[in-house]
Amino acid sequence: MRRTGIAVTAIATATATITLTISTAGAAGAAPPPPPGADAAKRNLAGLTVRAEGSDSGYDRKKFPHWIERGGNCNTREAVLKRDGENVRTGSDCYPTSGTWTSPYDGATWTKASDLDIDHMVALAEAWRSGASSWTTSRRQAFANDMGSSQLWTVTDNVNQAKGDKDPAEWTPPRAAFHCMYARSWIDVKHRYGLTVDPAEKSALGRLLGRC
């Protein structure tokens, strides 16, 4: 698959600089930047703080501003659709008018952007319960729009709705071949942002890594 041209912007957060990749003209790549391999994922999983999840008290999706404008009339959702599809064409407003997308969660292929969601690998509510409740709004914005990690994926909309804000102890993609990548990506996001894992979540991630 061909890749789009990209521009890169760095946003400083409390603990790290999060790189945001902005898709521009051209055909698209296939996926987010890959997470570390299985061995590194195991080390990062071992280093995560294990703690019971916090509550949803105070949570609101509006506290994670998305989808932000990224230039060229594109917002983050549109930029991810351009990145993850093949032969994507857009109107002047950057919304895809044609293209082909394959959802890694279930292997389904789609030709309409309306059939697709942009999934946060670690859902916003899950992040809130795992430490993001104490973040600044700017850091939550960086998290919600992070194209520089394996956080944002183009997936079948009803599969994403089935996932909701569940962690890997509660839900895994129906396509078993993606389970290793799913665990590696989940761990990478939690590691990058210093988020906690609960005991059942950590055990489930360990089992998924065993399939790598």
Buried (B, 14 or more C-beta within 10 A) or exposed (E): EEEBEBEEEEBEBEEEEBBBBBBBEEBBBBBBBEBBEBEBBBEBBEEBEEEEBBEEEEBEEEBBBBBBBBEBEBBBBBBBBBBBBBEBEBEEEBBBEEBEBBBBBBEBEBEEBEBBBBBBBBBBBBBBBBBBBEBEEEBBBBBBBBBBBBBBBBBBBEBBEBBEBBBBBEBBBBBEEBBBBBBBBBBBBBBBBBBBBBEBBBBBBBBBBEEB
